[in-house]
Every structure is written in structure tokens, then in C-alpha cells.
Amino acid sequence: MQAKKRYFTLLSAGTCLALLFYLGGLQWRAARSPRRGQPPGSRHGPGAERPWPRFPDALRPFAPAERPGPDGDGGPGGGGGGRVSPRQRRDASAGLYRGRRCRMESCFDLAPCRRNGFKVYVYPQQKGEKIAESYQNVLAAIEGSRFYTSDPGQACLFVLSLDTLDRDQLSPQYVHNLRSKVQSLHLWNNGRNHLIFNLYSGTWPDYTEDVGFDIGQAMLAKASISTENFRPNFDVSIPLFSKDHPRTGGEKGFLRFNTIPPLRKYMLVFKGKRYLTGIGSDTRNALYHVHNGEDVVLLTTCKHGKDWQKHKDSRCDRDNAEYEKYDYREMLHNATFCLVPRGRRLGSFRFLEALQAACVPVMLSNGWELPFSEVIDWNQAAVIGDERLLLQIPSTIRSIHQDKILALRQQTQFLWEAYFSSVEKIVLTTLEIIQDRIFKHISRNSLIWNKHPGGLFVLPQYSSYLGDFPYYYANLGLKPLSTFTAVIHAVTPLVSQSQPVLKLLVAVAKSQYCAQIIVLWNCDKPLPAKHRWPATSVPVIVIEGESKVMSSRFLPYDNIVTDAVLSLDEDTVLSTTEVDFAFTVWQIFPERIVGYPARSHFWDNTKERWGYTSKWTNDYSMVLTGAAIYHKYYHYLYTHYLPASLKNMVDQLANCEDILMNFLVSAVTKLPPIKVTQKKQYKETMMGQTSRASRWADPDHFAQRQSCMNTFASWFGYMPLIHSQMRLDPVLFKDQVSILRKKYRDIERL
């Protein structure tokens, strides 16, 4: 009897030991395998959060379930995975992925791109073809971008006007006979150099990724795409967005301040459908195991679809009652982590909702190629979970340090506002990724894409060196050059040696930081003779404007060799001391506009529009470029990023160019400009208040600027200007001490 017991004990111990070795080896191999998007050779140091292992095989369902009938819920936001064999999946997607081996080098003709640049052509809309509002927004974003061309002969990339966003056959937005319509296009060329946008594909019962026609060699910009079907360096994974997603601008993220500690009322939340039948049911069906009703609130409801009561299970009534107790928006805004599980398809609306709410997404959708995964490092903004380790989620997120949580939340806000807050940003990010593939020698690196201000505002055509942009000095351990180039905008003829422009030129040339002065001659009269200009210790370059329009003052002239530009109107009155002080301030804030003349914007409730004011108050949101210092990169961005329509408006009015530059810089930096101290006579003498030739004497000038404010805000999709009450003064300025002890003595004397 004792021998039998000993035998049984040894057998049990051996079995347990073998099982432990097997499971441990599986976890170890999975943890050692490189993750998508993780650079080779990267390591997790001591104390770093270990990522959940990523398993290469597709998930098996927890339990078999019936397939839904035609009335089953197959709406947007569902999950992937299917209950079909691998062969059936391959057959179902055969039409879509005949070009599954396509890559840029094999299925894309680079020649027209290198010949004409990256230009995108949108097919003209065909008569009788209906286009959903979401796809109209996609096309409008392309047509309003700097990439658009109306000439197919100049195009590098082609986009269909046929609506391909919703390819669910049960959807009212589904376009029939798309196969024949696409094949009849004379520029189709088997899809070569074409880009197809798609949000929903497949339908009941399997929700495959088939878009319903042969895409040939076309690229896909697709939501809910699986890693199995995603073609790296060819397709682009985009987020699933709703029909109400704003076309431009979009709301800001909800993290208004650096909240410390970063923990909220709930640790982990989810509220959504539970699928009683068909695919997408398993993961959400298991969430009740983790729900504790306190800081982990994971709610599901069976109430969806016409026949949900026919399939209700024993938990439905209890789940539905618990579901009704909580408000989704309140949960979203008061949670630290938000669960983003698969539904019918791999993608979910909750992904973007969590990003905007600064609720760290906990991804629970195995096999989903995350949006813009080619350039975005999602480990900096999300927790990548594994559906088979569902029960480990609470303990895993509780182990994440508060410093890491704060960093994750801050990154969600950056990514939301940089790439996801509007349809326009989603579309432009897609196009910029493709452009980087084509022009690899100037493509943006991971730092640019994953750090403020993001890839959309850092144009690689300007420079491939990070040190040439004002945003990366701290990262590189650099400082901007210690000199500036003054650009004086001259529009009146030189008739007297006592004119303000000559006095300004002499005062600026005396600055210890001035490297050169450029006089932009936008006057209709001929250039003055060289002897008319005063002798200075720095070079004076006179450039005669060809078009003589206002926007020409912001052209990226090759003559500007310094990082800083001191922009000046010809009738500006500044002393050398004021110039020196403003430049020392700018060296600390090289990404912002720093200067003297401040203005402000406000919302006029009576007129329901933005207003412009020049009243002197403690509050301002603009520093006008009549006397301001900024980085020369903004000349390039103004010229090449802003649309021709806004610049043409400025040129026709001969007004508002300074407001437009402030809009641009605030949109990029998400920060207000910086005002520096001024002399007492500034209000009366600066900006030519008494000059008959000055545009400031025009009675229509102020009304035009009001109109400009609203036009600019409409194009940006929101108001980028930010109010500030900060003014920087020299140390000891206005203190009751000897003038001789002060560095900027002239500011006190004026």
C-alpha cells in the first residue's frame, strides 16, 4: 500500500514538473521573440515593465458558438478571428490578396514620383454615384492638401472617387458592381500606384477582410487589418473612425494639465456589446471574470440586434442591469486604463475614444496591426495585451509605476492631436507615410514621428538633419546659432535720409548678435542707389521682390544662414538694447515667436465669430511679425505647408500675414508666443501709427483682420491661438537700483 502511494506521488510530481517546464519554455520563447515595431537589439532594463508575450498563431475561440443569422449584429467595431478553416479564409480573401506579395519595390512605379514629386490625383466623381459623407471627407482632405494635383499626368498616386469605405454587403453604404466600375477606369492599370481607403470589409457570418473586388497591385489604407493580411511597407493600417469624426481640426485631448498622481477613480473600464452568437463573442464573454464593480468595471450588454432575446443566456439579465448603472462618458473620463477588446472586427471605436480621453488603451485584440504601426511606437502610449492572458490584466496594469502611467497618458494626447483627431490628419498621415517610403533618403525617423510636434509638421524636404529644426535642440544637446538675420520689409520709396527704415537699419546693425540684414524691397519704385544706404558693420543685402506681395516676406530665402530671423516692418522703432534682449529670450524658446507688438483674439457671442483686438491688456495671444524673432524653419513651413488659398487671400488684402504666421506657429507648438518688455513710447510710435503711407492708417484694415481670423480658423478646423499673460523683462528692470548695474540700461531710460 505504501509503495503504491509513493509511486503515485512520484508520478504526480513528475507530471507537474514536466508541465511547468513546458509552459515556462513556451512563455520564455514568446517573450524572447521580437515584437512588431520594437527595434532590433532593444532590451528591457531592470525595473522596466515587461510586455505581455505576443503569440504568432491566431487565437482559438474559448468555446464554440452558433453563427448569427442575417439579423445578427454585424455592425462596425467588431473583431476578427473567424470560425472558418484556414483554407476557407484563404479562399474568401483570394480576390483581395492576389497581390499579397506586393511591396513598394515590386508593385509600385517610383518613376513618376521622382519625376514630378509626390502628387496625388483623385478621380472625378461619376454621375449617379453616391458618396457617403465619411468618404467625401477623405477626398476633401486630399484635395485640400499640398499633395493634390488635378493633372493625372503629374500624379504619383491615384485615389478612387468610388466609395470604398464600407464594403459590408448588408450596409446601406455598400456600392454595388464595384468590380466592373473599377476595371473600366482607364487609369486603373491593375491598381498600380493606387491607394484604396477602407473601414469595413466582409459581412455576416464570417467578417473576412475581403473588400469585394480584385484590388490588383493597389495599396490598402485599411482599418481592422490583421497582421496576417497586412503587407508590410505597402499597406497602411488606419484607425476605425465614426461618421461623426470631424473633417478638420477636431477636439483636443482631455488631459488639460499634468495631473499628478495620474491615477483616476477607476483603474480599468470597458462598456460595450457582448455577442451571444458568432465571431467576436469569446473575449467579451469572459470579461465578467475580471469585473469587480469597484476600480475594475467591465460591462457588457446583450441588448443589440433584433433577435437578442432568442439567444440570451443565463447572465444576460444580470449583465444588462449592471450595464445600465454606469455612464460611459463618466467612466471614460475617470479611468486610468481603458480596455479595447475585439468585437466583430479587430478594430474598435473605443481605440480613438480612449486616446482622446487620456485613458491608456489596453489592447486586447490579438492579430490586429495597430494604426500607423509603421511609424508609431505604441509601446509609448498603450499596453499591448494578449487575449489568452485576460485574467492577468488587472495585476499587470497595477504593477505599472505612476511615472510610466503619466508618460503613457501624455503620449496618448500627443498622438491624438497629431494624427487622429480629424479625418484630415488620418488621411495626411497615411500620405506622409507613403511619401517617406518613396523618398527613403529623406524619410522621417522614429523620433520625429513619436515626439512633438510630429511627422505632419516636420517636412523632410527642408532638411534631413534634426538639428535644423527648432524642436530637437534639447534631444541633441544643441543650442541655436548665437546670431540672427534681420529681414526688413520695405514698401515705401526712400526719399529722405531721416526715414524710420534707415534709423532701424542702423540700430539693428549695432546689435552684437546681428550677422546680416536683408532688406526685402517690395516697393513699386526702383531700388535706391547703394550710397543711399547707411554704412554698417554687418552685410546689408537688398532683395527686390519679384511679385511684391505680402507673403514674400516669409519666403525661405537662401540668404538666411542663421537659425533666427528678426522680422521687421520698415516703420518699426526699436533700439539696439531691445533687439539684444529679445534675441536672448528667443534663444531659450527657439520654437516660439518672441517679440514686442502683442494682440489678442476673443469669441464674440453676439456675432458668433472670432474677434480681433489691439487693446492693451495683460492678456495676449499673438506677437505680430512687425517686430518679432522666430526660427527660419517657419518661413519654409509657411511657404510649403499652408494652402495657396490662404496665402492668396493675404496677398490680395495686403494684410493678415502676421496673423497667419501666428496661427501656424501656435498650431505647431501648441503654445502661445512670448512678449518681451517694451519702451514707454511704443504704442504711439511703433508700427507707423502716424504714417500716411502705412497700411495701419487704412480704415478697412481692422475689419479685414477680423475676417482673416475666421477664415484661418475655418481652414485649421479650430482656433490654434492660445492666450498668455506672461511678459519677460530684464533682471532689475524697473528696480530702484543704479542704472549702471543693469545689463539692458536703455530699456529703463526710454
C-alpha atoms as one frame of an Amber mdcrd trajectory, in Angstrom:
protein
   0.000   0.000   0.000   2.829   2.376   0.926   4.633   1.521  -2.296   1.540
   2.436  -4.323   1.314   5.776  -2.539   4.966   6.526  -3.164   4.571   5.534
  -6.832   1.529   7.749  -7.240   3.281  10.688  -5.539   6.352  10.389  -7.742
   4.204  10.114 -10.878   2.204  13.234  -9.953   5.338  15.215  -9.158   6.946
  14.207 -12.437   3.859  15.186 -14.416   3.667  18.607 -12.732   7.363  19.206
 -13.293   7.104  18.353 -16.980   4.075  20.663 -17.359   5.916  23.530 -15.662
   8.918  23.095 -17.932   6.664  23.087 -20.997   4.662  26.186 -20.046   7.738
  28.007 -18.865   9.533  27.282 -22.111   6.545  28.498 -24.129   6.400  31.781
 -22.221  10.199  32.174 -22.412  10.295  31.654 -26.167   7.380  34.043 -26.697
   8.956  36.701 -24.517  12.272  36.364 -26.374  10.681  36.693 -29.798  10.949
  40.269 -31.176   7.763  42.317 -31.132   6.451  44.175 -34.113   7.618  47.772
 -34.007  10.389  47.045 -31.469  13.839  47.892 -32.777  16.286  45.003 -33.068
  18.602  44.683 -30.123  16.340  46.620 -27.726  16.268  45.354 -24.184  14.132
  45.918 -21.140  16.265  47.181 -18.302  15.799  46.433 -14.620  12.532  47.773
 -13.313  11.017  48.215 -16.779   7.541  46.803 -17.345   7.778  43.527 -19.205
   5.437  43.469 -22.215   2.951  40.697 -22.477   4.199  37.952 -24.788   2.996
  38.120 -28.369   1.990  34.781 -29.837   2.372  34.401 -33.594  -0.517  31.996
 -34.097  -4.132  33.093 -34.413  -6.307  32.677 -31.331  -8.634  29.743 -30.964
 -12.076  30.535 -29.546 -12.704  29.681 -25.898 -15.880  27.774 -26.778 -17.855
  27.048 -29.953 -20.836  29.228 -30.647 -23.571  29.437 -33.217 -23.258  31.709
 -36.201 -25.631  34.670 -36.245 -28.481  34.815 -38.642 -28.948  37.610 -41.161
 -30.359  39.835 -38.409 -27.403  39.270 -36.099 -25.339  42.244 -35.032 -22.600
  42.706 -37.569 -22.116  46.409 -37.208 -18.903  48.391 -37.066 -16.449  47.975
 -34.245 -16.275  44.206 -34.300 -13.458  41.751 -34.062 -11.522  39.479 -36.294
 -10.837  35.851 -35.795 -13.430  33.610 -37.572 -14.886  30.210 -37.263 -13.681
  29.041 -40.632 -10.777  26.862 -41.578  -7.500  28.374 -42.813  -8.303  27.147
 -46.320 -11.724  28.814 -46.248 -10.142  32.041 -45.050  -7.608  31.918 -47.873
 -10.341  31.244 -50.432 -12.506  34.076 -49.074  -9.697  36.593 -49.328  -8.207
  35.275 -52.569  -9.717  38.120 -54.587  -8.394  40.710 -52.195  -4.912  39.370
 -51.771  -3.796  38.150 -55.160  -1.128  40.781 -54.730  -0.289  39.728 -51.168
   3.408  39.637 -52.045   3.295  43.242 -53.238   5.846  45.667 -51.854   6.845
  49.164 -52.938   9.750  47.862 -54.983   7.642  45.273 -56.828   4.140  46.738
 -57.258   4.719  50.492 -57.271   6.189  52.592 -60.061   8.529  55.126 -58.451
   9.387  56.898 -61.719   6.509  59.449 -61.796   7.125  60.306 -58.127  10.790
  61.025 -58.695   9.984  62.938 -61.861   7.133  65.142 -60.585   7.299  64.829
 -56.802   4.674  63.258 -54.567   1.393  64.313 -56.161  -1.990  62.663 -55.576
  -4.791  62.566 -58.148  -8.439  61.961 -57.208 -10.687  60.586 -59.944 -13.570
  62.916 -60.849 -16.870  61.852 -59.363 -19.055  59.911 -61.755 -22.653  60.939
 -62.331 -25.165  58.970 -60.317 -22.575  57.625 -57.907 -23.386  58.312 -54.265
 -20.548  59.004 -51.860 -21.031  58.767 -48.102 -20.076  61.785 -46.022 -17.114
  59.955 -44.467 -15.579  59.251 -47.864 -16.332  62.801 -49.014 -14.263  63.962
 -46.040 -11.413  61.664 -47.080 -11.409  63.033 -50.631 -11.747  66.632 -49.401
  -8.707  66.145 -47.183  -6.652  65.010 -50.175  -7.906  67.757 -52.474  -7.159
  70.396 -49.845  -3.632  69.160 -49.208  -0.361  70.306 -50.768  -0.099  66.870
 -52.416  -3.161  67.257 -54.639  -2.967  67.620 -58.402  -5.796  67.815 -60.895
  -3.499  66.565 -63.676  -3.248  62.755 -63.794  -0.113  63.114 -65.915   1.645
  64.701 -62.934   0.336  62.203 -60.396   2.384  59.759 -58.386  -0.591  58.246
 -56.526  -4.231  57.741 -57.549  -7.324  57.604 -55.311 -10.748  56.376 -56.465
 -13.807  58.612 -56.290 -15.881  55.434 -55.928 -16.769  54.953 -52.258 -14.771
  52.015 -50.911 -15.007  52.778 -47.184 -17.882  50.421 -46.346 -17.665  47.050
 -48.096 -20.150  45.237 -45.844 -22.822  43.900 -48.192 -25.508  44.432 -45.542
 -24.661  48.120 -45.204 -26.776  50.811 -46.934 -23.478  52.491 -47.933 -22.335
  49.434 -49.909 -21.514  50.265 -53.552 -22.693  47.531 -55.907 -20.898  46.399
 -59.078 -17.683  47.968 -57.852 -15.608  45.315 -59.584 -16.734  46.296 -63.088
 -16.696  50.018 -62.284 -13.082  49.894 -61.159 -11.936  47.764 -64.088 -13.461
  50.263 -66.536 -11.263  53.120 -65.275  -8.712  53.923 -67.984  -6.021  54.783
 -65.425  -6.566  51.692 -63.253  -3.605  49.723 -64.658  -4.346  46.725 -62.401
  -4.295  49.025 -59.365  -0.670  50.042 -59.761   0.092  53.299 -57.861  -3.454
  53.331 -56.481  -4.498  53.731 -52.852  -7.802  52.302 -51.594  -9.338  53.509
 -48.321 -11.475  51.011 -46.421 -13.065  50.970 -42.957 -15.392  47.955 -43.085
 -14.927  44.772 -45.071 -16.627  41.408 -45.101 -20.082  40.680 -43.736 -22.131
  38.131 -41.839 -21.321  35.466 -40.885 -17.524  35.477 -41.135 -16.489  39.149
 -41.471 -13.485  38.361 -43.628 -11.226  41.144 -44.886 -12.433  40.839 -48.480
 -13.396  44.231 -49.964 -15.437  42.598 -52.703 -13.279  43.268 -55.758  -9.817
  42.498 -57.025  -7.555  45.325 -55.866  -4.690  44.089 -58.056  -1.477  45.885
 -57.142  -3.204  48.703 -55.243  -2.224  49.657 -51.704  -4.752  49.469 -48.903
  -5.310  52.089 -46.232  -7.481  49.828 -44.128  -8.985  49.700 -40.652  -9.117
  46.477 -38.611  -6.492  44.835 -40.787  -4.834  41.718 -39.417  -1.105  41.113
 -39.253  -1.739  38.006 -41.350  -3.094  40.001 -44.289  -1.155  43.231 -43.750
   1.574  43.736 -46.353   4.458  45.494 -44.582   5.907  48.540 -46.298   2.957
  48.549 -48.679  -0.403  48.730 -46.889  -1.218  51.307 -44.204  -3.236  50.388
 -41.130  -5.635  53.232 -40.277  -7.934  53.624 -37.262 -11.633  52.905 -37.360
 -13.416  56.270 -37.150 -17.110  57.078 -36.993 -19.147  59.039 -39.500 -19.229
  61.887 -36.964 -15.445  62.170 -36.809 -14.612  65.823 -37.660 -13.215  66.522
 -41.120 -10.628  69.033 -39.888  -9.291  70.194 -36.544 -11.105  68.038 -34.045
 -11.436  68.369 -30.301  -8.341  68.497 -28.143  -7.402  65.721 -25.782  -8.884
  65.749 -22.296  -5.577  65.849 -20.377  -5.513  69.583 -19.744  -2.788  69.576
 -17.101  -0.021  67.261 -15.936  -2.182  65.587 -13.304  -0.098  64.105 -10.513
  -0.701  61.499  -9.297  -2.003  60.250 -12.628  -4.405  57.656 -11.171  -8.121
  58.210 -11.575 -11.286  56.876  -9.920 -11.292  53.660 -11.967  -8.232  51.578
 -12.762  -9.728  49.758 -15.803 -13.042  50.215 -17.620 -14.975  48.904 -20.587
 -18.580  49.222 -21.678 -19.886  47.600 -24.841 -21.749  44.804 -26.566 -21.455
  41.134 -25.725 -22.027  38.950 -28.751 -24.253  35.975 -27.967 -23.597  34.276
 -31.277 -20.980  34.292 -33.959 -17.454  35.605 -34.045 -16.262  38.175 -31.584
 -18.137  36.625 -28.688 -15.425  34.843 -26.734 -13.248  37.643 -25.400 -16.105
  39.892 -24.305 -17.991  36.922 -22.850 -15.108  36.341 -20.453 -14.823  39.920
 -19.157 -17.163  39.282 -16.228 -14.422  37.175 -14.657 -12.298  40.325 -14.215
 -15.059  42.818 -13.317 -15.106  43.673  -9.596 -17.571  46.584  -9.586 -15.098
  48.857  -7.816 -11.981  50.013  -9.653 -12.230  47.410 -12.454 -15.547  47.959
 -14.232 -16.017  45.838 -17.354 -19.626  45.955 -18.544 -21.326  44.172 -21.416
 -24.903  44.091 -22.656 -26.861  41.556 -24.657 -29.331  44.190 -25.883 -28.379
  44.620 -29.502 -29.713  43.188 -32.727 -33.320  42.268 -33.403 -33.241  38.723
 -32.050 -31.021  39.053 -28.990 -33.701  37.622 -26.683 -33.788  34.402 -28.686
 -30.134  33.806 -27.869 -29.970  35.257 -24.326 -28.077  33.206 -21.779 -28.311
  32.951 -18.008 -26.075  36.004 -17.473 -27.839  38.437 -19.779 -30.341  39.894
 -17.298 -27.681  40.420 -14.637 -25.221  41.899 -17.157 -27.833  44.212 -18.656
 -28.834  45.525 -15.221 -25.200  46.205 -14.257 -24.600  47.823 -17.658 -27.324
  50.420 -17.091 -25.838  51.592 -13.771 -22.818  53.322 -15.325 -22.492  56.256
 -17.706 -19.934  55.537 -20.441 -18.625  59.097 -20.757 -18.208  59.435 -16.997
 -16.274  56.172 -16.890 -14.105  57.179 -19.832 -13.098  60.489 -18.268 -12.382
  58.984 -14.859 -10.385  55.878 -15.755  -6.654  55.321 -15.893  -6.796  52.399
 -18.342  -9.423  51.594 -20.967  -9.845  48.076 -22.295 -10.003  47.895 -26.095
 -11.107  44.333 -26.932 -12.020  42.979 -30.313 -15.649  42.898 -31.338 -16.946
  41.615 -34.654 -13.853  43.023 -36.287 -10.395  43.645 -34.916 -10.704  47.420
 -34.657 -12.953  49.387 -32.341 -14.221  52.944 -31.932 -13.052  52.732 -28.337
  -9.474  52.948 -29.506  -9.795  56.599 -30.564 -12.145  57.391 -27.683  -9.555
  56.156 -25.178  -6.756  58.137 -26.842  -8.708  61.370 -26.699  -9.729  60.819
 -23.077  -6.103  60.256 -21.961  -7.204  56.799 -20.862  -4.328  54.431 -21.619
  -5.615  51.812 -24.113  -5.158  48.193 -23.059  -5.221  46.425 -26.405  -6.944
  43.030 -26.318  -7.218  42.153 -29.994  -4.634  39.590 -30.994  -3.514  39.799
 -34.590  -4.566  43.441 -35.134  -1.995  45.554 -36.980  -2.271  48.734 -34.932
  -2.905  52.036 -36.778   0.157  53.601 -38.396   2.287  50.864 -36.810   4.978
  51.558 -39.387   5.871  54.853 -37.707   4.163  54.965 -34.284   5.728  53.198
 -31.315   2.584  52.104 -29.491   4.557  50.837 -26.506   4.898  54.519 -25.534
   1.125  55.080 -25.408  -0.664  51.762 -24.888  -0.459  48.418 -23.112  -0.414
  45.583 -25.655  -2.247  42.679 -24.033  -2.955  39.122 -25.031  -6.452  37.667
 -25.045  -5.266  34.357 -23.653  -3.876  36.149 -20.603  -7.084  38.017 -19.813
  -7.043  37.186 -16.104  -3.560  38.679 -15.734  -4.605  42.139 -16.939  -5.544
  43.693 -13.552  -2.333  42.609 -11.828  -0.250  43.677 -14.825  -1.579  47.235
 -15.016  -1.437  47.630 -11.227   2.295  46.912 -11.402   2.951  49.835 -13.764
   4.638  52.717 -11.932   2.881  56.084 -11.748   5.696  57.780 -13.663   5.147
  55.369 -16.535   1.379  55.881 -16.388   1.803  59.656 -16.653   4.157  59.243
 -19.623   1.668  56.893 -21.323  -1.196  59.331 -20.799   0.793  62.272 -22.110
   1.731  60.288 -25.214  -1.929  59.448 -25.883  -2.616  63.179 -26.035   0.232
  63.863 -28.413  -0.759  61.032 -30.766  -4.437  62.011 -30.660  -3.826  65.635
 -31.585  -1.012  64.915 -34.067  -2.542  62.086 -36.119  -6.067  61.060 -35.102
  -8.295  63.993 -34.076  -9.716  64.536 -37.580 -10.226  62.733 -40.864  -7.785
  65.174 -42.443  -4.986  64.182 -40.063  -5.635  60.471 -40.597  -5.507  60.938
 -44.380  -2.432  63.196 -44.327  -0.581  60.783 -42.027  -1.328  57.993 -44.499
   0.042  60.041 -47.394   3.130  61.148 -45.454   3.968  57.521 -44.612   3.770
  56.579 -48.292   5.883  59.598 -49.239   8.557  58.511 -46.749   8.699  55.095
 -48.409   9.209  56.624 -51.823  11.901  59.090 -50.758  13.762  56.947 -48.263
  16.846  59.160 -48.253  14.899  61.947 -46.517  12.323  59.874 -44.648  11.466
  60.871 -41.080  12.826  58.741 -38.253  11.033  57.327 -35.214  11.921  60.303
 -33.010  10.147  62.717 -35.360   7.006  60.586 -35.607   6.760  59.877 -31.873
   7.723  63.239 -30.390   6.124  66.657 -30.552   5.279  68.250 -32.970   5.063
  65.033 -35.022   5.622  63.988 -38.607   2.984  66.217 -40.211   4.773  69.426
 -39.206   8.361  68.301 -39.796   8.830  68.391 -43.561  11.802  66.253 -44.629
  12.267  68.273 -47.823  13.549  71.100 -45.638  16.323  69.051 -44.050  17.183
  65.503 -43.044  19.141  66.724 -40.008  17.190  67.115 -36.762  19.410  69.986
 -35.650  17.948  72.173 -38.398  14.519  72.145 -36.709  13.702  74.191 -33.577
  12.096  71.267 -31.721  15.014  68.916 -31.098  17.788  71.048 -29.610  17.302
  69.538 -26.157  17.278  65.973 -27.512  20.512  66.547 -29.402  22.180  68.619
 -26.691  22.432  71.577 -29.066  21.688  75.285 -28.971  20.629  77.527 -31.862
  23.267  79.682 -33.534  24.120  82.757 -31.476  23.383  85.228 -34.289  20.321
  86.324 -36.226  19.403  87.633 -39.666  17.209  90.723 -39.734  14.638  90.843
 -42.558  13.211  94.345 -43.046  10.101  94.553 -45.195  10.228  97.827 -47.185
   7.206  99.050 -49.172   7.724 102.843 -49.387  10.297 104.674 -51.543  13.468
 106.025 -49.961  13.186 109.804 -50.300  14.878 111.066 -47.133  17.856 110.090
 -45.023  15.737 110.604 -41.912  13.223 107.880 -42.750  12.470 105.308 -39.995
  13.778 102.404 -42.074  17.300 103.854 -42.114  17.288 104.517 -38.373  16.033
 100.975 -37.805  18.765  99.555 -40.020  21.484 101.337 -38.048  20.042 100.302
 -34.656  19.759  96.638 -35.650  23.249  96.564 -37.202  24.737  97.627 -33.861
  23.408  94.515 -32.131  26.169  92.169 -31.008  24.074  89.243 -32.271  23.323
  90.563 -35.767  25.014  88.572 -38.534  23.428  90.311 -41.526  20.491  92.433
 -42.617  18.232  91.630 -45.568  16.074  94.437 -46.933  13.178  92.971 -48.893
  12.327  95.712 -51.401   8.601  95.298 -52.141   8.185  98.891 -53.270   6.954
  99.798 -56.751   9.735 102.378 -57.071  13.207 101.330 -58.268  15.876 100.245
 -55.824  17.807 103.154 -54.226  21.438 103.530 -55.126  23.925 101.793 -52.850
  25.230 105.052 -51.418  21.738 105.839 -50.084  22.024 103.021 -47.530  23.965
 103.805 -44.353  27.351 102.204 -43.721  27.138  99.321 -41.218  29.499  96.803
 -39.663  27.382  93.892 -40.920  26.459  92.986 -44.517  23.264  94.539 -45.888
  21.634  92.500 -48.686  18.841  94.115 -50.696  16.463  91.678 -52.403  13.936
  93.034 -54.843  10.702  91.100 -54.569   9.550  89.703 -57.896   5.850  89.510
 -57.080   5.939  92.225 -54.365   3.223  90.504 -52.301   2.914  90.271 -48.521
   3.671  86.531 -48.367   7.066  87.133 -49.957   8.408  88.369 -46.614   8.131
  84.763 -45.388   9.845  83.053 -48.316  12.698  80.702 -47.300  15.479  82.796
 -48.823  18.815  81.039 -49.246  20.482  84.231 -47.968  19.196  83.483 -44.465
  22.068  81.456 -42.997  21.242  81.837 -39.284  18.652  79.893 -37.282  16.923
  83.047 -36.058  15.067  85.603 -38.149  14.314  89.072 -36.792  11.274  90.125
 -38.801  10.726  93.885 -39.002   8.359  96.315 -40.660  10.072  99.336 -42.189
   8.439 101.781 -39.743   9.230  99.794 -36.608  11.067 101.733 -33.902  13.428
  99.584 -31.844  16.653 100.284 -30.007  19.722  98.064 -30.128  19.195  97.136
 -26.476  15.651  95.941 -27.155  16.837  93.821 -30.067  19.571  92.237 -27.935
  17.200  91.390 -25.100  14.540  89.877 -27.378  17.148  87.663 -29.013  18.474
  86.355 -25.680  14.907  85.411 -24.758  14.375  83.658 -28.097  17.495  81.532
 -27.569  15.710  79.962 -24.583  12.446  79.447 -26.525  13.599  78.781 -30.114
  10.357  77.113 -31.214   8.193  80.151 -30.409   7.619  83.665 -31.716   9.274
  86.187 -29.382   8.717  89.913 -29.800   7.062  93.182 -28.913   3.713  94.120
 -30.524   1.049  91.922 -28.881  -2.558  91.397 -29.960  -5.372  89.125 -28.841
  -8.354  87.178 -30.096 -11.738  86.583 -28.451 -15.032  84.869 -29.154 -17.850
  87.328 -29.919 -21.048  85.714 -28.633 -23.305  88.294 -30.260 -21.860  87.725
 -33.735 -20.895  84.089 -33.117 -17.486  84.577 -34.644 -13.906  85.223 -33.640
 -12.885  88.778 -32.934  -9.547  90.617 -33.037  -8.473  93.296 -30.620  -5.460
  95.576 -30.279  -6.396  96.850 -26.817  -3.526  96.880 -24.353  -4.316  94.421
 -21.607  -2.426  91.839 -19.576  -3.675  89.152 -21.955  -2.436  88.407 -25.464
  -2.362  85.528 -27.964  -0.328  86.953 -30.862   3.003  88.711 -31.278   2.990
  90.474 -34.622   5.834  89.901 -37.044   6.472  93.618 -37.444   8.971  93.221
 -34.589   9.460  89.557 -33.738  12.087  86.804 -33.726  11.380  83.217 -34.773
  13.141  80.223 -36.310  13.727  80.348 -40.057  12.019  76.964 -40.484   8.697
  78.761 -40.159   9.436  80.537 -43.450   9.619  77.117 -45.117   6.520  75.856
 -43.316   4.539  78.996 -44.192   5.509  78.664 -47.852   5.083  74.911 -48.330
   2.585  73.756 -45.688  -0.141  76.388 -45.854  -2.584  76.202 -48.786  -2.375
  78.636 -51.675  -5.892  79.896 -50.876  -4.827  81.429 -47.551  -1.649  82.947
 -48.954  -3.576  84.378 -51.927  -6.052  85.956 -49.528  -3.204  87.587 -47.607
  -1.634  88.879 -50.819  -4.889  90.270 -52.194  -5.662  92.125 -48.963  -2.012
  93.090 -48.355  -2.912  92.293 -44.774  -3.080  89.498 -42.151   0.207  87.774
 -42.970   1.332  88.310 -39.366  -1.870  86.756 -38.015  -1.470  83.752 -40.317
   2.099  83.196 -39.122   0.876  83.254 -35.515  -1.846  80.728 -36.356   0.738
  78.451 -37.940   3.293  78.577 -35.116   0.662  78.082 -32.407  -0.826  75.138
 -34.319   2.606  73.506 -34.478   3.828  74.224 -30.946   0.501  74.160 -29.056
   1.990  77.102 -27.147   1.449  80.876 -27.082   4.071  83.377 -28.292   6.246
  85.265 -25.819   6.053  89.009 -25.314   9.087  90.882 -24.040   9.245  94.231
 -22.282   8.762  97.402 -24.276   9.569 101.047 -24.087   7.035 103.642 -22.996
   6.606 105.401 -26.337   5.983 102.121 -28.126   2.247 102.495 -28.539   2.490
 105.929 -30.111   5.500 105.436 -32.382   5.698 101.824 -33.422   4.062 100.311
 -36.487   3.745 103.717 -38.168   0.613 104.893 -36.403   1.176 108.415 -37.765
   2.435 107.495 -41.215   0.099 108.347 -44.075   1.604 105.612 -46.214   1.152
 102.952 -43.559  -1.460 100.293 -44.096  -2.358 100.740 -40.411  -3.977 104.062
 -41.347  -6.443 102.263 -43.649  -9.932 102.284 -42.027 -10.700  98.878 -43.574
  -7.564  97.381 -42.099  -9.142  96.345 -38.793 -12.273  94.884 -40.425 -10.112
  92.825 -42.764  -8.199  91.384 -39.844 -11.449  90.335 -38.171 -12.433  88.500
 -41.335  -8.998  86.883 -41.648  -9.248  85.447 -38.139 -12.382  83.495 -39.013
 -11.122  82.314 -42.405  -7.927  81.000 -40.864  -9.793  79.290 -38.008 -12.084
  77.628 -40.546  -9.152  76.175 -42.502  -7.361  74.902 -39.400 -10.646  73.434
 -38.162 -10.213  75.007 -34.729  -8.715  78.067 -33.050  -5.000  77.333 -32.524
  -4.172  80.645 -30.799  -3.535  80.355 -27.066  -3.845  83.168 -24.529  -0.961
  84.102 -22.268  -0.282  86.669 -19.559   3.473  86.179 -19.395   5.842  89.027
 -20.211   9.596  88.645 -19.861  11.589  91.599 -18.547  15.319  92.017 -17.928
  16.570  91.305 -14.423  16.474  94.506 -12.284  14.224  96.206 -14.850  12.277
  98.963 -13.026  14.048  98.116  -9.752  15.244 101.093  -7.705  18.943 100.477
  -8.242  21.616 102.269 -10.189  21.250 102.208 -13.981  24.904 101.239 -14.219
  24.143  97.901 -12.562  21.674  96.951 -15.262  22.614  94.987 -18.367  19.920
  96.479 -20.635  20.172 100.060 -19.478  18.461 101.729 -22.418  15.168  99.944
 -21.752  14.942 101.759 -18.405  15.835 105.145 -19.883  13.246 105.144 -22.652
